[in-house]
Amino acid sequence: MKPVPNAICVGGPHDGMLTRIDQDVGVVEVFAFEADGSTRGAPYRVTAGRVHHPSCAAPFVVLSWVEPAQGQL
């Protein structure tokens, strides 16, 4: 059974991607599949923000991209 998304990524490499998280605070690593079959992770901070979408009765948690410090990639 596929997990039901409860969060949306804002900014960064996974902008607009829906995902499932199971924590209320902190930073999560969000992974997405690339065209070549590999996965790519990026850090996103769990925020207090919520957004509604017509596809779901419950609001999505907003995940804000954690930009790498200048000089780090």
C-alpha positions as a printed Julia matrix, in Angstrom:
73×3 Matrix{Float64}:
  0.0    0.0     0.0
  1.41   3.37   -1.06
  1.73   5.97    1.75
 -0.73   8.87    1.57
  1.1   12.23    1.24
  0.69  14.69    4.1
  3.36  17.3     3.22
  4.43  19.49    0.31
  7.95  20.71   -0.5
  8.41  24.43   -1.11
 11.54  25.63   -2.88
 14.66  23.69   -3.73
 15.05  20.69   -5.99
 11.72  19.04   -5.03
  9.52  22.17   -5.17
  5.85  21.2    -5.29
  6.47  17.5    -4.59
  4.04  15.76   -2.23
  5.55  13.39    0.32
  4.78  11.61    3.59
  6.43  12.66    6.87
  5.99  11.3    10.39
  7.54  14.05   12.51
  6.35  17.43   13.75
  9.61  19.4    14.04
 13.12  19.4    12.65
 14.67  18.69    9.28
 13.76  15.74    7.06
 15.61  14.35    4.07
 13.2   14.17    1.12
 14.08  11.75   -1.67
 12.85  11.78   -5.26
 13.49   9.37   -8.12
 15.56  10.66  -11.01
 14.97   9.73  -14.66
 17.9    7.27  -14.54
 16.33   5.36  -11.61
 18.6    6.82   -8.93
 17.34   8.78   -5.95
 18.23  12.32   -4.97
 17.82  13.63   -1.43
 17.45  17.2    -0.21
 16.93  18.62    3.3
 13.61  20.3     4.14
 12.55  21.9     7.42
  9.14  20.99    8.88
  7.23  24.27    9.37
  4.04  25.25   11.17
  2.58  26.26    7.79
 -0.34  24.34    6.32
 -1.91  24.56    2.87
 -5.18  23.14    1.62
 -5.53  21.37   -1.71
 -8.77  20.14   -3.28
 -7.34  16.61   -3.6
 -7.33  16.11    0.18
 -9.64  17.04    3.07
 -6.73  17.55    5.49
 -4.18  20.33    4.95
 -0.62  19.51    3.88
  2.35  20.35    6.13
  4.67  22.86    4.41
  8.29  21.71    4.12
 10.73  24.56    3.49
 13.96  23.81    1.62
 17.11  24.15    3.7
 19.53  25.89    1.35
 23.14  24.75    1.71
 25.5   27.25    3.29
 27.46  29.23    0.72
 30.38  27.11   -0.52
 28.71  23.8     0.45
 26.89  21.58   -2.0
